[in-house]
């Protein structure tokens, strides 16, 4: 049963209410479930976010794992706040093992009636630590297990260097930013497109603002002229006769050439009177940010 299959409830506090340890745990579990849902369905990622550096110690008899933070496929946090020494498995024959980190949530809760931290008792903090274990390839469950390193082991010693290629790194969701818009019909921004020769007019031009889209880099723009072609021939060709000649993250410049495929000359004033506008779509490529393991 996952976090979406159970009712989402939480403790409602009242003045003078007597709280049991189970009440506090239920409240913590409510917050933890929301965080798991956030990680799993919004970011759609799992693996090592940072740290969990694996180093083979001298004599190749153990691996040193550094502090780190990871997320499993259910969105549960795996936090290691100190270095841990993991001895190489004592296999009687050469076998490949994978060092994994798994959530301790599967180990179960403390009994509901325990008195830890109650009146006058000193609470002993438990260090943050996921369940670290060497597993064979058959025992490994990627997703539930976050893979840290692999090694060929024989009689408690590593047979060669650590294999760090098995490490699954968490990545942010790669969703492009897509925005659409259109200029206001009859907008007074139309002007002549001047050619290089004095007095040469090549067509019409319009600067289209896309600032409200909030692009952080220059997107790929697609634009189309929306116009009343009354009295003009070849409407389909007319509506496809423009081009984007300059693009930034805040605007682009749209130009419309006189002659083919327009077939006629239209002034900026006539374009405004006819209610010409430009509709557009901008697609900004997602920037992939890969979490790097801390050294």
Phi, psi and omega in degrees: 000126180264183186290345179271348184271351183247148176301142180263102181235161177211166183287133174257116185276150175223152180300130179079006182291137176270120182258137173265166177301325180296326178296315180296319179296320179296322179294318177296322180294325177300312180295321180295322179295318177299320180292321178296317178298320178300311182295316189285315189260340177270313184269336176049053182211159172207159179128196182279124176272316180200147175080213186057038178295134181249128182228131176280124183281161177307150184073359175055035181254354182202161177241137179259124179253127180272169177302152180187175178225132179218170179226135176270178186292344177270003178084012181275140181283138173240109185240127173241117187256011179205167178283146181228138177258122181245109179299146177293138181302142181271074181274139180284345175222160183296121180219157179262129179238151178242129176274123187235156172241132183225149179296142176277000181299333181284351181281349179097167182264166172286155179305146184297333185263013182292155186250022181299127179082002181283170186337107171083346182276140180276124180276136179259111182299139176263127181300147175288122180198124174285174177279109179263135183202148170274131180227149173287167180300325180291330182276341185288137177237085181305134185109300169288323175259131170265124187274129185252321181190163176226156181205149170270122187241147176207122178053042176078014179229151179279132178260077182112182183285166174293144173260107180266002180289347180277350185295129177260115182265136178288143178230152177287158177297137183255084179245127178290153174270123181239130179221152178228161178186180179202147175284158181287130178304136181079014181299139185278012183279351179295140178211170179287143172265108185273136177275179182290332181278148179303130178074004181281127179245122182260339182163211180247154177222151180212130174269122184252120181279134175235020187298326181294342180288337177073030178296143178257351174214174183287119180275175169273120182261145172229126186230152180215136178280127175253115187215154172274110185266026181302125179086357180250145180275161173054067183300317182299316179293323181297317184286351180245020188265013182252173180209151175267123184249346178210133182224135172228179180286347183250343180194168168219161180252125181252131181236143182236120186274135172289155181087210183296133003268007181292314180085345181218165174259133180234132181276163176304322181294318178294323178298321179291317181295324179283352180076033180294141177215168179237121174264147186214159172228134177240133179236115180261124181297137179292138177267120182275123179249115182259122178292132181256144179291134178290143181278000000 
